[in-house]
Amino acid sequence: MNQRDPLKRVLYIDLSRKSFWIDDRVDLFERWLGGIGVAVQLFKEEAPKNIEPLSPENPVIFSIGPLTSLYPLASKTVALFKSPLTGNLGESHAGGRSAIAIRLAGYGAIIIKGASQLPLYLVIKEGEVEFRDGSALWGISNANTVGRILREAAIGHGIRTIMRIGKAGEKLVSYAAVITETYRHFGRLGLGAVLGSKKVKGIIIYGK
């Protein structure tokens, strides 16, 4: 792997402590390439045995593949978590701009763990994570409205993706989805409920 390739970088976000850090994980990406392979390995590292799906210890992992932003149509992001719907490993994929934004922000994977006491949304850029108050957004049921508010609240440059949950995610419905780019979804196995349990209303990622 090219040592300057941002794919090797993993962004860790701790909601409980409102902190983040970045690790170079060439070992993972050289062996597992990216996407679901890397996500599974990170989940094994971060998730304690027998965790409850809606507990703070359940990590949410977003991971992309090596062809993202380099090859047409290689634009899927995989999300991995313990599913509140099945109690087993949850795997959900979304297209749109999310994968490209993650790579151009300088990451191959993002791990979100812990839980916030109050609603918030995250703004992620290269080498930077902002934890912004999302109390005013909590309770808004129309995810398109939330997307427009977030778009105006977090102005930046480059390719952007906005992920957000709706009322179902807030109420911890076990099959709640996450919307991204209005018409794209992490639609399987309850990722929205997991983010809702962490009090994460939205995630904005800016690539270069």
Backbone as CSV, one residue per row, in Angstrom:
resi,resn,N_x,N_y,N_z,CA_x,CA_y,CA_z,C_x,C_y,C_z
1,MET,0.838,-1.201,0.000,0.000,0.000,0.000,0.872,1.250,0.000
2,ASN,0.491,2.232,-0.802,1.154,3.529,-0.797,1.034,4.155,0.584
3,GLN,2.154,4.521,1.184,2.135,5.042,2.549,1.395,6.372,2.661
4,ARG,1.175,7.040,1.534,0.454,8.311,1.560,-1.039,8.128,1.305
5,ASP,-1.457,6.894,1.090,-2.865,6.626,0.805,-3.694,6.830,2.071
6,PRO,-4.712,7.701,2.033,-5.530,7.934,3.230,-6.365,6.731,3.640
7,LEU,-6.471,5.727,2.759,-7.288,4.558,3.072,-6.829,3.869,4.350
8,LYS,-5.555,3.969,4.679,-5.012,3.253,5.840,-5.400,3.899,7.168
9,ARG,-5.965,5.102,7.136,-6.240,5.841,8.368,-7.629,5.512,8.906
10,VAL,-7.690,5.246,10.207,-8.954,4.953,10.878,-9.237,6.072,11.878
11,LEU,-10.421,6.653,11.770,-10.851,7.711,12.686,-11.691,7.091,13.796
12,TYR,-11.264,7.292,15.038,-11.989,6.807,16.209,-12.688,7.993,16.873
13,ILE,-13.991,7.850,17.129,-14.769,8.908,17.774,-15.410,8.340,19.033
14,ASP,-15.128,8.965,20.171,-15.700,8.552,21.455,-16.741,9.592,21.865
15,LEU,-18.010,9.234,21.757,-19.087,10.167,22.072,-19.166,10.466,23.569
16,SER,-18.839,9.494,24.391,-18.936,9.681,25.840,-17.951,10.739,26.324
17,ARG,-16.770,10.756,25.725,-15.726,11.691,26.147,-15.604,12.898,25.222
18,LYS,-16.387,12.913,24.159,-16.303,13.991,23.158,-14.856,14.148,22.674
19,SER,-14.271,13.028,22.290,-12.880,13.039,21.847,-12.739,12.197,20.587
20,PHE,-11.610,12.373,19.904,-11.339,11.572,18.711,-9.839,11.415,18.546
21,TRP,-9.444,10.406,17.787,-8.044,10.205,17.443,-7.973,9.415,16.141
22,ILE,-6.809,9.436,15.533,-6.602,8.804,14.230,-5.427,7.846,14.332
23,ASP,-5.616,6.631,13.832,-4.544,5.638,13.798,-4.281,5.216,12.359
24,ASP,-3.016,4.992,12.044,-2.659,4.381,10.766,-2.740,2.865,10.929
25,ARG,-3.600,2.223,10.130,-3.796,0.775,10.239,-3.465,0.090,8.914
26,VAL,-2.231,0.266,8.491,-1.790,-0.372,7.250,-1.972,-1.884,7.340
27,ASP,-1.765,-2.442,8.544,-1.888,-3.887,8.730,-3.262,-4.396,8.306
28,LEU,-4.301,-3.649,8.661,-5.660,-4.064,8.308,-5.916,-3.963,6.814
29,PHE,-5.575,-2.823,6.245,-5.950,-2.569,4.858,-5.096,-3.349,3.864
30,GLU,-3.879,-3.718,4.251,-3.077,-4.553,3.360,-3.589,-5.986,3.339
31,ARG,-4.109,-6.454,4.465,-4.581,-7.841,4.526,-6.023,-7.987,4.062
32,TRP,-6.875,-7.027,4.450,-8.311,-7.169,4.202,-8.836,-6.200,3.150
33,LEU,-7.970,-5.391,2.578,-8.266,-4.454,1.492,-9.135,-3.279,1.925
34,GLY,-10.248,-3.541,2.562,-11.168,-2.468,2.935,-12.578,-3.000,3.008
35,GLY,-13.549,-2.096,3.085,-14.939,-2.509,3.081,-15.285,-3.443,4.223
36,ILE,-16.031,-4.495,3.917,-16.539,-5.392,4.951,-15.416,-6.135,5.668
37,GLY,-14.326,-6.458,4.962,-13.222,-7.172,5.600,-12.610,-6.374,6.733
38,VAL,-12.300,-5.114,6.475,-11.739,-4.247,7.507,-12.773,-3.976,8.599
39,ALA,-14.027,-3.761,8.205,-15.073,-3.467,9.189,-15.241,-4.612,10.187
40,VAL,-15.216,-5.847,9.704,-15.359,-6.998,10.599,-14.195,-7.061,11.586
41,GLN,-12.989,-6.839,11.104,-11.835,-6.888,11.999,-11.902,-5.785,13.055
42,LEU,-12.315,-4.590,12.656,-12.445,-3.498,13.621,-13.555,-3.780,14.628
43,PHE,-14.639,-4.388,14.163,-15.723,-4.734,15.079,-15.236,-5.750,16.114
44,LYS,-14.460,-6.720,15.688,-13.922,-7.721,16.615,-13.018,-7.068,17.656
45,GLU,-12.300,-6.027,17.252,-11.420,-5.329,18.186,-12.195,-4.466,19.182
46,GLU,-13.277,-3.843,18.719,-13.939,-2.810,19.511,-15.158,-3.287,20.293
47,ALA,-15.793,-4.368,19.870,-17.056,-4.784,20.488,-16.819,-5.857,21.549
48,PRO,-17.145,-5.586,22.807,-17.053,-6.632,23.832,-18.035,-7.764,23.534
49,LYS,-17.757,-8.930,24.064,-18.658,-10.061,23.863,-19.992,-9.815,24.569
50,ASN,-21.053,-10.295,23.940,-22.404,-10.272,24.524,-22.920,-8.863,24.821
51,ILE,-22.492,-7.886,24.028,-23.002,-6.533,24.232,-24.458,-6.443,23.797
52,GLU,-25.180,-5.530,24.412,-26.541,-5.238,23.994,-26.495,-4.278,22.802
53,PRO,-27.352,-4.487,21.802,-27.295,-3.640,20.600,-27.469,-2.148,20.867
54,LEU,-28.247,-1.791,21.882,-28.504,-0.380,22.151,-27.673,0.152,23.315
55,SER,-26.618,-0.549,23.662,-25.730,-0.085,24.723,-24.642,0.809,24.138
56,PRO,-24.049,1.681,24.955,-22.966,2.544,24.455,-21.779,1.761,23.908
57,GLU,-21.603,0.518,24.371,-20.444,-0.275,23.952,-20.568,-0.812,22.532
58,ASN,-21.750,-0.724,21.936,-21.936,-1.227,20.575,-21.341,-0.222,19.587
59,PRO,-20.235,-0.557,18.919,-19.624,0.404,17.996,-20.350,0.432,16.656
60,VAL,-20.328,1.592,16.031,-20.783,1.730,14.645,-19.546,1.966,13.792
61,ILE,-19.372,1.137,12.785,-18.173,1.209,11.953,-18.580,1.461,10.507
62,PHE,-18.057,2.528,9.941,-18.218,2.812,8.517,-16.889,2.522,7.836
63,SER,-16.923,1.776,6.734,-15.682,1.420,6.051,-15.897,1.458,4.541
64,ILE,-14.826,1.766,3.818,-14.889,1.854,2.360,-13.823,0.958,1.743
65,GLY,-13.928,0.744,0.434,-13.004,-0.135,-0.266,-11.908,0.612,-1.001
66,PRO,-10.899,-0.100,-1.490,-9.729,0.530,-2.105,-10.010,1.213,-3.438
67,LEU,-11.107,0.868,-4.099,-11.412,1.482,-5.396,-12.279,2.731,-5.273
68,THR,-12.705,3.043,-4.062,-13.536,4.226,-3.857,-12.817,5.483,-4.320
69,SER,-13.490,6.280,-5.111,-13.018,7.540,-5.712,-12.028,7.321,-6.850
70,LEU,-11.646,6.063,-7.094,-10.689,5.770,-8.160,-11.339,5.091,-9.356
71,TYR,-12.436,4.386,-9.115,-13.071,3.589,-10.166,-14.559,3.913,-10.203
72,PRO,-15.122,4.152,-11.385,-16.547,4.495,-11.469,-17.437,3.436,-10.816
73,LEU,-18.438,3.906,-10.097,-19.460,3.080,-9.453,-18.965,2.348,-8.209
74,ALA,-17.686,2.478,-7.861,-17.194,1.886,-6.609,-17.460,2.893,-5.496
75,SER,-18.721,2.992,-5.102,-19.121,4.106,-4.235,-19.956,3.671,-3.042
76,LYS,-19.807,2.442,-2.607,-20.589,1.961,-1.475,-19.825,2.140,-0.160
77,THR,-20.566,2.517,0.866,-20.055,2.510,2.234,-20.738,1.380,2.982
78,VAL,-19.971,0.597,3.728,-20.561,-0.447,4.558,-20.600,0.043,6.000
79,ALA,-21.716,-0.204,6.667,-21.851,0.077,8.097,-21.988,-1.253,8.828
80,LEU,-21.248,-1.394,9.919,-21.278,-2.633,10.696,-21.566,-2.291,12.152
81,PHE,-22.411,-3.113,12.798,-22.857,-2.859,14.166,-23.593,-4.102,14.639
82,LYS,-23.891,-4.184,15.916,-24.742,-5.270,16.391,-26.187,-4.843,16.220
83,SER,-26.966,-5.665,15.537,-28.308,-5.274,15.130,-29.319,-5.385,16.269
84,PRO,-30.101,-4.309,16.504,-31.188,-4.407,17.484,-32.371,-5.220,16.966
85,LEU,-32.407,-5.477,15.662,-33.500,-6.253,15.083,-33.285,-7.750,15.277
86,THR,-32.049,-8.204,15.082,-31.764,-9.642,15.135,-30.915,-10.054,16.332
87,GLY,-30.200,-9.105,16.926,-29.268,-9.449,17.992,-27.966,-10.021,17.480
88,ASN,-27.811,-10.051,16.160,-26.594,-10.561,15.539,-25.845,-9.424,14.850
89,LEU,-24.772,-9.764,14.173,-23.999,-8.763,13.456,-24.865,-8.111,12.387
90,GLY,-24.888,-6.787,12.369,-25.670,-6.054,11.386,-24.766,-5.454,10.326
91,GLU,-25.118,-5.665,9.070,-24.350,-5.135,7.943,-25.303,-4.393,7.014
92,SER,-25.014,-3.134,6.749,-25.871,-2.340,5.876,-24.994,-1.516,4.946
93,HIS,-25.455,-1.320,3.708,-24.672,-0.604,2.702,-25.473,0.576,2.160
94,ALA,-24.762,1.638,1.792,-25.402,2.789,1.157,-24.513,3.314,0.044
95,GLY,-25.157,3.761,-1.032,-24.437,4.399,-2.125,-24.420,5.905,-1.935
96,GLY,-24.387,6.625,-3.047,-24.329,8.080,-2.951,-22.913,8.580,-2.754
97,ARG,-22.788,9.693,-2.034,-21.485,10.349,-1.885,-20.738,9.953,-0.621
98,SER,-21.331,9.128,0.232,-20.728,8.891,1.546,-19.328,8.294,1.451
99,ALA,-19.141,7.283,0.610,-17.832,6.630,0.522,-16.769,7.588,-0.003
100,ILE,-17.117,8.350,-1.037,-16.152,9.295,-1.607,-15.803,10.374,-0.588
101,ALA,-16.808,10.870,0.135,-16.545,11.896,1.145,-15.621,11.370,2.237
102,ILE,-15.837,10.125,2.663,-14.982,9.540,3.703,-13.536,9.460,3.228
103,ARG,-13.343,8.980,2.006,-11.960,8.844,1.516,-11.306,10.206,1.311
104,LEU,-12.033,11.154,0.746,-11.443,12.467,0.498,-11.265,13.272,1.783
105,ALA,-11.947,12.858,2.847,-11.682,13.454,4.161,-10.421,12.871,4.788
106,GLY,-9.916,11.792,4.186,-8.644,11.236,4.644,-8.742,9.968,5.450
107,TYR,-9.855,9.202,5.285,-10.047,8.012,6.107,-10.460,6.807,5.264
108,GLY,-10.110,5.628,5.775,-10.600,4.390,5.194,-11.715,3.790,6.016
109,ALA,-11.784,4.194,7.286,-12.840,3.702,8.175,-13.064,4.710,9.294
110,ILE,-14.284,4.721,9.810,-14.657,5.577,10.935,-15.357,4.710,11.972
111,ILE,-14.927,4.824,13.223,-15.532,4.074,14.323,-16.179,5.068,15.284
112,ILE,-17.456,4.855,15.572,-18.179,5.698,16.530,-18.585,4.821,17.705
113,LYS,-18.123,5.186,18.892,-18.447,4.382,20.067,-18.832,5.282,21.229
114,GLY,-19.332,4.661,22.306,-19.826,5.431,23.429,-21.209,5.982,23.136
115,ALA,-21.653,6.915,23.962,-22.961,7.547,23.778,-22.929,8.930,24.400
116,SER,-23.631,9.847,23.767,-23.754,11.201,24.300,-24.948,11.263,25.246
117,GLN,-24.872,12.110,26.248,-26.007,12.294,27.143,-27.083,13.163,26.505
118,LEU,-26.672,14.081,25.633,-27.600,14.990,24.970,-27.501,14.806,23.460
119,PRO,-28.572,15.105,22.716,-28.523,14.963,21.258,-27.429,15.827,20.643
120,LEU,-26.784,15.278,19.634,-25.745,16.022,18.939,-25.681,15.586,17.485
121,TYR,-24.912,16.328,16.710,-24.543,15.862,15.383,-23.050,16.096,15.203
122,LEU,-22.444,15.283,14.357,-21.005,15.311,14.145,-20.679,15.980,12.821
123,VAL,-19.639,16.788,12.819,-19.092,17.344,11.585,-17.660,16.834,11.467
124,ILE,-17.410,16.040,10.433,-16.123,15.366,10.266,-15.413,15.924,9.044
125,LYS,-14.165,16.342,9.242,-13.305,16.803,8.161,-11.941,16.129,8.332
126,GLU,-11.025,16.439,7.454,-9.697,15.845,7.573,-9.030,16.327,8.854
127,GLY,-8.722,15.395,9.749,-8.037,15.721,10.986,-8.866,16.488,11.986
128,GLU,-10.187,16.500,11.826,-11.027,17.343,12.685,-12.404,16.707,12.873
129,VAL,-12.908,16.739,14.097,-14.271,16.305,14.404,-14.898,17.334,15.335
130,GLU,-16.081,17.820,14.977,-16.822,18.751,15.826,-18.042,18.034,16.399
131,PHE,-18.269,18.230,17.696,-19.437,17.682,18.380,-20.403,18.845,18.607
132,ARG,-21.448,18.924,17.804,-22.345,20.074,17.850,-23.681,19.713,18.492
133,ASP,-24.228,20.665,19.221,-25.496,20.468,19.915,-26.617,20.187,18.914
134,GLY,-27.309,19.070,19.101,-28.401,18.703,18.208,-29.756,18.701,18.883
135,SER,-29.859,19.356,20.037,-31.110,19.327,20.800,-32.281,19.890,20.004
136,ALA,-32.036,20.955,19.232,-33.117,21.580,18.469,-33.598,20.690,17.325
137,LEU,-32.764,19.751,16.901,-33.137,18.850,15.807,-33.864,17.606,16.303
138,TRP,-33.660,17.283,17.573,-34.255,16.065,18.129,-35.772,16.229,18.186
139,GLY,-36.481,15.303,17.616,-37.934,15.385,17.589,-38.489,15.801,16.242
140,ILE,-37.635,16.308,15.349,-38.090,16.628,13.992,-38.201,15.323,13.219
141,SER,-39.400,15.008,12.769,-39.638,13.693,12.177,-39.259,13.614,10.707
142,ASN,-39.266,14.741,10.005,-38.974,14.729,8.576,-37.470,14.789,8.357
143,ALA,-36.898,13.684,7.892,-35.446,13.618,7.721,-34.953,14.567,6.638
144,ASN,-35.799,14.867,5.646,-35.397,15.828,4.617,-35.228,17.221,5.210
145,THR,-36.121,17.576,6.144,-35.997,18.864,6.826,-34.718,18.918,7.646
146,VAL,-34.427,17.831,8.349,-33.190,17.769,9.127,-31.982,17.931,8.217
147,GLY,-32.026,17.284,7.052,-30.920,17.395,6.106,-30.695,18.824,5.644
148,ARG,-31.782,19.547,5.367,-31.645,20.938,4.928,-31.073,21.812,6.042
149,ILE,-31.524,21.574,7.269,-31.001,22.350,8.398,-29.510,22.089,8.587
150,LEU,-29.116,20.831,8.534,-27.704,20.496,8.700,-26.862,21.068,7.574
151,ARG,-27.401,21.056,6.371,-26.668,21.591,5.225,-26.369,23.078,5.414
152,GLU,-27.316,23.806,5.984,-27.123,25.237,6.201,-26.303,25.523,7.457
153,ALA,-26.359,24.610,8.429,-25.659,24.839,9.697,-24.168,24.540,9.598
154,ALA,-23.793,23.649,8.712,-22.388,23.235,8.603,-21.917,23.469,7.176
155,ILE,-21.543,24.699,6.902,-21.095,25.062,5.562,-19.617,24.730,5.425
156,GLY,-19.272,24.064,4.339,-17.878,23.704,4.106,-17.618,23.555,2.624
157,HIS,-16.422,23.116,2.293,-16.024,22.966,0.902,-15.700,21.504,0.613
158,GLY,-15.870,21.119,-0.638,-15.546,19.764,-1.045,-16.781,18.889,-1.129
159,ILE,-16.553,17.610,-1.381,-17.652,16.651,-1.483,-18.191,16.363,-0.084
160,ARG,-19.506,16.472,0.059,-20.131,16.363,1.378,-21.181,15.266,1.381
161,THR,-21.271,14.560,2.494,-22.374,13.634,2.718,-23.030,13.984,4.044
162,ILE,-24.349,13.849,4.096,-25.104,14.111,5.323,-25.933,12.876,5.647
163,MET,-25.612,12.229,6.743,-26.391,11.094,7.233,-27.259,11.586,8.384
164,ARG,-28.489,11.085,8.485,-29.340,11.502,9.594,-30.406,10.453,9.882
165,ILE,-30.891,10.502,11.118,-31.957,9.601,11.530,-33.252,10.390,11.668
166,GLY,-34.368,9.675,11.659,-35.674,10.288,11.844,-36.270,9.918,13.192
167,LYS,-37.585,10.032,13.282,-38.276,9.766,14.545,-38.143,8.299,14.962
168,ALA,-38.129,7.397,13.974,-38.004,5.971,14.310,-36.673,5.683,14.997
169,GLY,-35.606,6.307,14.505,-34.307,6.122,15.142,-34.277,6.685,16.550
170,GLU,-34.891,7.855,16.735,-34.952,8.454,18.071,-35.707,7.565,19.049
171,LYS,-36.769,6.920,18.560,-37.596,6.071,19.421,-37.071,4.638,19.504
172,LEU,-35.902,4.404,18.903,-35.203,3.118,18.988,-35.994,1.974,18.360
173,VAL,-36.721,2.275,17.294,-37.400,1.222,16.541,-36.336,0.300,15.956
174,SER,-36.479,-0.986,16.152,-35.383,-1.923,15.892,-34.976,-2.026,14.431
175,TYR,-35.816,-1.544,13.510,-35.464,-1.599,12.091,-35.301,-0.199,11.484
176,ALA,-35.088,0.808,12.321,-34.952,2.185,11.834,-33.742,2.321,10.912
177,ALA,-33.923,3.109,9.852,-32.876,3.302,8.849,-32.140,4.619,9.075
178,VAL,-31.094,4.820,8.294,-30.353,6.082,8.244,-30.418,6.590,6.812
179,ILE,-30.815,7.842,6.648,-30.920,8.440,5.318,-29.640,9.195,4.999
180,THR,-29.195,9.084,3.765,-28.054,9.863,3.297,-28.325,10.309,1.864
181,GLU,-28.052,11.578,1.587,-28.311,12.145,0.259,-29.774,11.985,-0.179
182,THR,-30.691,12.040,0.743,-32.139,12.050,0.496,-32.668,10.733,-0.052
183,TYR,-32.041,10.203,-1.093,-32.570,9.007,-1.739,-31.729,7.760,-1.480
184,ARG,-30.732,7.874,-0.640,-29.887,6.730,-0.298,-30.111,6.382,1.169
185,HIS,-29.962,5.113,1.495,-30.264,4.680,2.856,-29.328,3.557,3.307
186,PHE,-28.960,3.601,4.578,-28.511,2.399,5.275,-29.803,1.787,5.813
187,GLY,-30.402,0.906,5.032,-31.780,0.516,5.283,-31.978,-0.792,6.022
188,ARG,-30.913,-1.508,6.308,-31.072,-2.845,6.877,-30.635,-2.913,8.338
189,LEU,-31.423,-3.606,9.136,-31.016,-4.132,10.440,-30.865,-3.100,11.553
190,GLY,-31.408,-1.884,11.365,-31.587,-0.996,12.504,-30.454,-0.072,12.879
191,LEU,-29.644,0.344,11.896,-28.568,1.292,12.205,-29.124,2.582,12.803
192,GLY,-30.306,3.015,12.338,-30.901,4.238,12.871,-31.162,4.158,14.361
193,ALA,-31.596,2.997,14.834,-31.841,2.823,16.267,-30.539,2.864,17.064
194,VAL,-29.479,2.290,16.513,-28.188,2.303,17.210,-27.677,3.737,17.345
195,LEU,-27.762,4.518,16.263,-27.353,5.923,16.359,-28.277,6.692,17.299
196,GLY,-29.571,6.371,17.269,-30.496,7.021,18.190,-30.154,6.743,19.642
197,SER,-29.726,5.524,19.932,-29.345,5.182,21.308,-28.100,5.942,21.746
198,LYS,-27.298,6.370,20.783,-26.099,7.152,21.079,-26.379,8.651,21.051
199,LYS,-27.635,9.033,20.774,-28.074,10.428,20.685,-27.408,11.169,19.519
200,VAL,-27.107,10.437,18.450,-26.529,11.044,17.252,-27.646,11.282,16.240
201,LYS,-27.996,12.534,16.030,-29.055,12.873,15.077,-28.535,12.884,13.647
202,GLY,-27.291,13.301,13.461,-26.755,13.368,12.111,-25.239,13.322,12.093
203,ILE,-24.706,13.006,10.922,-23.259,12.975,10.693,-22.996,13.665,9.361
204,ILE,-22.175,14.695,9.384,-21.784,15.401,8.165,-20.300,15.136,7.931
205,ILE,-19.961,14.693,6.733,-18.568,14.413,6.400,-18.196,15.236,5.174
206,TYR,-17.113,15.992,5.294,-16.613,16.804,4.189,-15.306,16.222,3.669
207,GLY,-15.276,15.881,2.382,-14.024,15.534,1.727,-13.415,16.773,1.097
208,LYS,-12.249,16.630,0.544,-11.568,17.772,-0.074,-12.275,18.183,-1.357
